[in-house]
Amino acid sequence: MNKKIPFSNYFNDWLYGKDGYYSNYKTIGKEGDFFTAVSSSRFFGGSIGKRVVDVISEGYLPKDTTIVEVGAHHGYLLADMIQFIFTLKPELIGSLKFAIVERYEHLRVKQKEYFQRCFGDEIELIHYNDISELKLDSAFVVANEIFDAFSCELIYTNDKDILQYAVVEDDKIIFEDLKDEKLIEHCKKYKITKGEVAVGYEQFALDMCQNIGRFEFVTFDYGEKYPRNDFSCRIYAKHNVYPIFDENIDLKNLFGKSDITYDVNFSHVIDSFKEAGANNLSYETQLKALVSFGIIDLLEMLHKNVDEDIYLGEANKVKTLLNPTGMGDRFKMVSFRK
């Protein structure tokens, strides 16, 4: 990379360019670069499936609503949700519609193959290229770890109190004075002097609100409600974590071959949806969210119907999701309704 480009463009190319990390199929889990809640336990999707049943039962969404996953990768999460919905209220499977927003054809193929293995011809899977393509009267939308994969700018205040932003030249990150008034105002609003500013949250929220008549949107990610004014941008490669400014890492060799991410500023997410016309239903830790969705009830149902060894195995996996010192507190859930 010879020319100088904003870090947000570099980040986008890293993940979504021709040779980007997500442009080619990647394994998630033990054999990949990182774990997610989905790869940790099928009860993660199960608890969200139970939430779908409850939202329909209370009458907020109709029985023929569309369940949409954004950023599905292999399709495990949506498939887990479907399997638990069938267990809890099988008659819904005949009326619900199921869709994935996925831009990459190779991932669509993997998702279709997985659904065929799981459900045969019983489930029709609809694909959309982008959230802006959705034209639905109602939907339950779910996403796991998508907001940390939006492009971002790196912001830094130098010793002269001048706000700067990162550019990349020859795979080296350097800082230049920030002139973009909109970005400057954003930093003032959220009191950001150092760290990441996500790009694209506002348009994503607007697309969802404009294209779906009524929805509940549930998403999980790591981060906090307020920026911590430090760099969280980091690279995951084979379960090793490298801060973006680690002097020992070689960005050129890691580019596109590993995952790059950062902590989500949930205030930015919440404000984006509020400004687009949605109501913030809740913001809480993953532990509290999954318990409120009924994950403990689902485990108790399992306990009554399987051998003790199977139950204990699943219970240990669920502990990974709920552990306050791990995923349980580190990950947050935010939900919206419109």
Secondary structure as UniProt FT lines:
FT   STRAND          5..6
FT   HELIX           7..16
FT   TURN            18..19
FT   HELIX           21..23
FT   TURN            30..31
FT   HELIX           37..40
FT   HELIX           42..57
FT   TURN            58..59
FT   TURN            63..64
FT   STRAND          66..70
FT   TURN            73..74
FT   HELIX           76..88
FT   HELIX           90..94
FT   STRAND          97..101
FT   HELIX           105..119
FT   TURN            120..121
FT   STRAND          125..128
FT   HELIX           131..133
FT   STRAND          136..144
FT   HELIX           147..149
FT   STRAND          152..157
FT   TURN            159..160
FT   STRAND          163..169
FT   TURN            170..171
FT   STRAND          172..177
FT   HELIX           181..190
FT   STRAND          194..198
FT   HELIX           201..211
FT   STRAND          212..224
FT   STRAND          234..237
FT   TURN            238..239
FT   STRAND          240..243
FT   TURN            244..245
FT   TURN            247..248
FT   HELIX           251..254
FT   TURN            255..257
FT   STRAND          259..261
FT   STRAND          264..265
FT   HELIX           266..276
FT   STRAND          279..285
FT   HELIX           286..293
FT   HELIX           295..303
FT   TURN            304..305
FT   HELIX           308..322
FT   TURN            324..326
FT   HELIX           327..330
FT   STRAND          331..337
//
